[in-house]
């Protein structure tokens, strides 16, 4: 998880401009989805889709809310576009399983050696599930996982530490320190991808690996079943337009930004793998069917939590969001929509004698989080 601004407050004139922009972006008006379901103002319609709003974390952590769902607190300038409650956490954990299925049971694709990988960093760790699995597999590696929201798993391996950190700001780690840096699913959360990867390179040891796993927000189909006017077909448009309004990009995949940013950071031996992730159990291939079933489960677990902030930026009401969500779920369950979205894993190595840029922190060694805390106490 990483930051974003608050949903913008707009005047009537600005709202008209935003509506025009949404139309130009191919986004159907919110009222369209009520007609698709043939419903009126029936509150009982949503009884089966109600989701828990109970926080995963202790009550001492104060969060902001949008339509009853909790988000990263307004008291800091770090924000994230998805909810941070239990419902979202469960969805993220299911999605972690989807990602490991896509990588054929692997947690990463970089050619790591357990004997030489002494330190690893997971950026935007979310629930911490990837970091926990990695620390369990690499028991001799000191693993650090960061996020802007406190992480509270029930079990933490002894070689794993969680820290609160915003990857868009100066990192509180020494330069030339990590043998492996893992970044997954920060689409729409990074202010400057090139600077992010420069920072990563600066904090990696020579010979270390950086791996980025990102996805496209666009839902496609090979047979035309996902049309531009279907709920699934509108999904990516809502994210891209919403991101445009608050200055965050959801087109990292389409722009090829992962490889470009790694190249500009001076990394070498860059490789990539593209993945088509089905949504639903419609595939005939057993492996693809399993992937699609879990992807649908991840999305259905918290469809609202994913889309709510984006819809808020477009001026939708909570009811309009719920109606759209119901359309999305109906399409996923029907098996008539053979949708998928694309993912891309890109990994590269920091050379022994880097000639290119290695990040804004090269000239100095950042203090550790412990050192910063001690200084503040003094």
N, C-alpha and C positions, 0 to 999 in steps of 0.2 A: 504494500500500500504506500502511496505517496501523494503529494499535495495537489490541491486545486483550490481556486477561490470559492467564495460563497456564491450561491445562485444569484445572478444579478437582479437588482431592483430596477424596474423599468417604468417609464412614463407611458401614457397612452400612445403618443406619437412614436416612441421607440418600439412599442409592442406591434404597431402596424408595420414598421420596417422589418421587425423580426418575423412577423407572419409572412410577409412577402418573400423574405429570404428562405423561410422553410418551404414555401411553395416552390420556389426556384430550385431548391435542393431535392425536390421530388418527394417531400414528406406530406402524407395525407393528413387532413385536419383531424383532430382528436374525435370529433363527432362521427366520423366515418365508421368507427369500430362498434358503436352502439347499433348502427343500422345493420352491420354484418351479423350481429347476434340476434337482431330483431327484438330488442328489449326496451323497456321503459325504466323509470326510476324505481327499481325493485331492490331494496337493500338486502333481501335474503339471497339475492343472486350470488353474492360473494361469500356466503357462509362457508362453503367448501374450500375457499381459497385463502381464508384468514391465516396469517402467519404470526409466529411468536415475535413479540417485541422485547422480550426479556434479554437483558445484557449478558454477554458471556463473562464480563469482568465485574469485579467488586464495585459496590456503589460509590466508593471513594473516587472513582474516575468519573468526571463530569463530561457528558457528551451533548452535542447539539442534536436536534431532531428536525426531520422534515416529514410531515404527514405521519407522525407516530413512529418513524424509524430512526435509529440512532446513527450518527456519523461522528467523524473525528471532531474534537471540541473546537468551538469558535474562539477559544482563548489563545490559540496559537495561529500563526500564519500558514501552517501546514494543513492542507485539507485533502480528502480523498473522495472520489466520486461515487464509491459504493458504500453500502451500509457496513457497520462494524459490529453487528449484534450476532447472537447465536445462530439465527437462521442463515445469515450470510456465511458465517464460519463453517457451518455444515456443508454448504454449497461449495466452498473453497476446498474443503477436504475431499469431497467427491471429485471435484475437478482435478485435484492432485492425482487421483487414481487414473483419471482419463489421460493425463499427461504421461504417466508411466506406461500405460497401455500403448500410447502412441509411440513411445520410445522402446517398445518391446521389453518392458520390465525394467528399463534402466532409469536412473535418476539424472543422468547427464550423458553427453556424447564426447566431451573432451577426453583426450587420452591421458588420464591421470594415473599416477603410480603411487600406491599406498605407502611405499617406502620413502618417497621424496615429497609427498604432499603433506607438509607439516601444519599449514594454516589455511583456512578457507573462510570465505565471507559470503553470506546469503543476503542480498539486498531486497527489501520489500518482502519480508518473509511471510506476511499474512498470519495464518494460524501457527506457523512454525513447523508444519508437518514435513515439508521437504528437508529442512535443516535437521530435524530429528532423525529422519530416515538416513540422511547422509552421515550424520555423526555416529549412528549405529553401525553403518557399513565401514566408515573410516575411523575406527576407534582410537587410533594413534594420532589423529589430526585434531588440532585445536580449532573448533568451529565457532564463528560469531555470526549471529543473525540479527538484522536490524529492521525496524519498521517505525512508522510515526505513531502507531497505536500500541499500547502495552499488549504483550503476548502472555497468555496465562495457560499454557498446556498443563495437563495433570502429571505428565512425566517429562523430565528433561535429562538426557544423557549427561554424564559428568564432564564430557569434553565439549559441551555446547553452552554458550552464553548468549542471552538475548539482551539487546540494547535498543533504546529509543533513539532513532537517528533519521534525519531527512536527507535522502541521497542527493537532493538538489542543492544542498549547502555543503560547506567545507566538511570533509569527513574527519572524525576524531580518531584516526588511526595513523600509525607511522607510514611513511613512504617505503616502497620496496619491501613490503611485509607479507603479502598473501601469495600463496601458491595457486589458489583457485578462487575466482569470484564468480558467483552465480546470480543471474538476474532473470526473473521470470514474471511475465504478465504485469508490466508497468505501463502498458498502452494507456494513453490519456492521463498519465501521472508525472511525466518528465518534462521539465521546462526546456531543456536543451540536451538532446541525446548525444551530440558530439562532445559536449563538456562532460557529460556523465561518463562516457567511455574514456575520455582523457584522464579523468579522476581515477577510474578503475585501473588504468595502465600505470598511473603514478604510484598507486598503492600496491601494485603487484611486483613480486620479485622477477628478475630476469628469468625467462623460461616458464613463467607462470601462465595460466590459461584463464581467459574470460569467456563465459558462455551466456548468451542471451536467448531467451525463449519467449517469443511474442506471437500474437495472433491478429488476424484480420477481424474487424467487426462486421464485415459484410457476410450475409448468409447467401450462398449460391446453390444452384442445382445444375446437373449436367443435362437433365431432360426437360428443363423449362417449367418444372412443377412449382418452383418458388418464383412467383412473378413479382414485378416491381410493386404491385398493389397488395400483395399478401402481407400478413402481419410479420412473417419471417423476413420477407423481402424489404420491409420498412425498418427492420431492427438496426442495421448498420447505418442507414441514413440518419436516424435519430441520434446515434452516437456521434457521427461525424459532424453533424450540424451543431449539436450541443457542445461538443468539444471546441468547435470553431468559435462559439460565442464566448467561452471563458478562456480561450487562448491555449488549449491543450490539444495535441494532435492524436487522433485515432486512426491515422493512416500510416503508421510506422511500417507496417508490412508492405503496403502498396508502394511506399516511397523507397523501399530498400534501405532504410535508415540504419539497420543493424550492421550490415557489411560496410556501408559508407562510413559510419562513425568509427568502426574498428580500424578501417584503413587510415583514417585521419588521425587516429590515436597512435599510429605507428605499429599496430599489431601485424603479425605475419602468419603464414600457414593457415589462413582463414578458410574455413569450410562451412557449408550450410546444408541443411536438410529441410525440405518443404513437406508438410503433412496436410492431408485432407481429412478433417475430423467430421464424420457424419453426425447428424442430430436426429436421434430416433432409432428404432429397431428395424427400419426398412431395408438395410443392406442384406444381400443374400449370403455374402461371405461371413463366416462365423466370427472372425477377428473384428471385422468392421462392424458387425451387428453388436458385438459386446461393447466396442468403443462408443457406438451411437446410443446404446441403451444407457450407459453411464453419463454420457454428455447430456442426454435429455433429463436424466435424474438430477444432474447438477443445476441445470437451468430451471427445472420445475421447482427445485427446492427453494429458490429465491429469485424468480423472474422479476418480481416487483423491486427487490433490492438492487438489481443490476440497472434497471431502466429508470427508476424513480427520479434520480437527480437530473438525468438528461431530459426527461419529460418536463421536469420543473423549469429548466432553463427555457423550454419552448412554451411555457405558460399553461401547461395542462393541469387540470384539477386532479385530486386524488381519485375521484370516481372515474375520470377519463383514463387514468393510468391503469386502474384495475380492469376496466373493460378491455383495453388494449392487451393487457397481460392475459386475460381469459382467451382472447383470440389467438395469441401466441401458443398457449398451452393446447388449445383445441387443434391447431394445425400440427403441432408436434405429435399429438396422440393419434391423429387420423391415419398416419402412414401414407397419405396421399402426397405429402410434400417431402421430396427426397433431398432435403437440405443438408448442406455441410458448410463449414467455414475453414479457412486455411490458417495454418500455423507455420512458423519458421524458427528453426533453431540454428544459430550462428555461433561458431566458436573460433577463437584466435589466440595466438601465443605472443607474449612479449619477448622480443628478441634479446639475445645476450648483450648486444651493444646497440640499444635503440637509437636510430638516427632521427626519427620523427618526434612529434610532440608527445609528451608523456603526462600532460595535465598541469593545471594551475597550481598544484601543491608541490611541484618538483623542488622548488628552491628551499623548502623548509620541511621539517618533520612535524606533523601535527601531534599535539599531546593526546594521550590516551583518554578515554572517558573517565577512568579512575583519577587521572591527574587533574582533569578539569573539575571533577567533583571536589577533590581535596582543596584545589585553589579557591573554589567558591566558599568552602567551609572556613578557610583561613581568612 
